[in-house]
Amino acid sequence: MAVKLVLASASPRRVEMLARLGITAAAIDPADIDETPRPGELPRPHAERLAREKCLAVAARHPGALVLAADTVVGVGRRILPKAEDEATARRCLALVSGRRHRVTTSVAIAAADGRLRQRDSETIVTFHRLAAVDIDALIAAGDWRGKAGGYAIQGAAEAWVRMIAGSFSGVVGLPLAETRLLLRASGWGG
């Protein structure tokens, strides 16, 4: 009997990214965990912790399944930018990334059917052109900032303001394909 793959995320982008690997999850079961950064927690360890906690929470509900979870964190220096749930937050985030380098870390965790947890990270440096007020207005009007770490979706309107990217584009979207493929292979996924 084939092991089923459970995606521990409600993100349509992650579903789309898995499809690029030719994979359709047997089930989608988002984890419901507290994503608040711990005091002094840096962006990369925050992404790693959240991916691991999401994976383990969902794996407990699906014994014998292969569970894939991911978390994307945008960091400016030591600061973790929030997921923009309102326009004011999106504007603050866009002002912070305007004209500067920032890091986007996506951590992917997979719990195998035997209970073993594997994890890999993708870290990408993104640099935006300086955003004028009219640019920020245009990005807000596009609306694809809702629920996005750092207040933008690189695969949406924001891509027109990206000056430089060093690393995984798919990692910035929310599921680094190379790392995910390697983790699935190491976990014995045969599709």
Residue pairs with C-beta under 8 A, 6 or more apart in sequence:
2 190
3 64
3 65
3 66
3 113
3 188
3 189
4 26
4 27
4 62
4 65
4 66
5 23
5 25
5 26
5 65
5 66
5 67
5 68
5 189
6 25
6 26
6 27
6 28
6 29
6 58
6 59
6 62
6 65
6 66
6 67
6 68
7 14
7 15
7 18
7 25
7 27
7 28
7 29
7 68
7 69
8 29
8 30
8 31
8 54
8 55
8 57
8 58
8 59
8 67
8 68
8 69
9 28
9 30
9 31
9 54
9 68
9 69
9 70
10 28
10 30
11 174
13 153
13 155
13 173
13 174
13 175
14 70
14 174
14 175
15 25
15 28
17 170
17 173
17 174
17 175
17 177
17 180
18 24
18 25
18 68
18 175
18 180
20 170
20 177
21 177
21 180
21 181
21 184
22 191
23 184
23 191
25 68
26 65
27 62
27 65
29 58
29 61
29 62
30 58
31 53
31 54
31 55
31 57
31 58
31 69
32 57
33 50
33 53
33 54
33 57
35 50
35 71
35 83
37 46
37 80
38 46
38 49
41 49
41 80
42 75
42 78
42 80
43 73
43 74
43 75
43 78
43 79
43 80
43 103
43 105
44 73
44 75
44 103
44 105
44 107
44 121
44 123
46 71
46 73
46 80
47 71
47 72
47 73
47 105
47 106
47 107
47 121
48 107
48 119
48 121
50 71
50 73
50 107
51 69
51 70
51 71
51 107
51 108
51 109
51 119
52 69
52 107
52 109
52 117
52 119
54 69
54 70
54 71
54 109
55 67
55 68
55 69
55 109
55 110
55 111
55 117
56 111
56 117
58 67
58 69
58 111
59 65
59 67
59 111
59 115
64 113
65 113
66 110
66 111
66 112
66 113
66 184
66 187
66 188
66 189
67 110
67 111
68 108
68 109
68 110
68 180
68 183
68 184
69 108
69 109
69 110
70 106
70 107
70 108
70 109
70 174
70 175
70 180
71 106
71 107
72 104
72 105
72 106
72 149
72 171
72 172
72 174
73 80
73 81
73 104
73 105
73 106
73 107
73 149
74 80
74 81
74 93
74 97
74 102
74 103
74 104
74 149
74 150
75 81
75 102
75 103
75 104
75 105
76 96
76 97
76 100
76 102
79 96
81 93
81 96
81 97
81 102
81 149
81 150
81 151
82 89
82 93
82 149
83 147
83 148
83 149
84 90
84 93
84 145
84 146
84 147
84 148
84 150
84 151
85 146
85 147
87 140
89 151
90 139
90 140
90 145
90 146
90 151
90 152
91 136
91 140
91 151
92 151
93 145
93 150
93 151
93 152
94 131
94 136
94 139
94 140
94 145
94 151
94 152
95 131
95 136
96 102
97 126
97 128
97 131
97 150
97 151
97 152
98 128
98 130
98 131
98 136
99 128
99 129
99 130
99 131
100 127
100 128
101 125
101 126
101 127
101 164
102 125
102 126
102 127
102 150
103 123
103 124
103 125
103 126
104 123
104 124
104 125
104 126
104 149
104 150
104 154
104 167
104 171
104 172
105 121
105 122
105 123
105 124
105 171
106 121
106 122
106 168
106 171
106 172
106 174
106 175
106 176
107 119
107 120
107 121
107 122
108 119
108 120
108 121
108 122
108 175
108 176
108 179
108 180
108 183
109 117
109 118
109 119
110 117
110 118
110 119
110 183
110 184
110 187
111 117
112 118
112 187
112 188
113 188
116 187
118 183
118 186
118 187
119 183
120 176
120 179
120 180
120 182
120 183
121 179
122 167
122 168
122 170
122 171
122 176
122 178
122 179
123 167
123 171
124 165
124 166
124 167
124 168
124 169
124 171
124 172
125 164
125 165
125 166
125 167
126 154
126 162
126 164
126 165
126 172
127 162
127 163
127 164
127 165
128 158
128 161
128 162
128 163
129 135
129 161
129 162
129 163
131 139
131 161
135 161
138 157
139 145
139 152
139 157
139 158
139 161
142 156
142 157
142 158
144 152
144 153
144 156
144 157
144 158
145 151
145 152
145 153
145 158
152 158
153 173
154 162
154 165
154 169
154 172
154 173
155 173
165 172
168 176
168 177
168 178
168 179
170 176
170 177
170 178
171 179
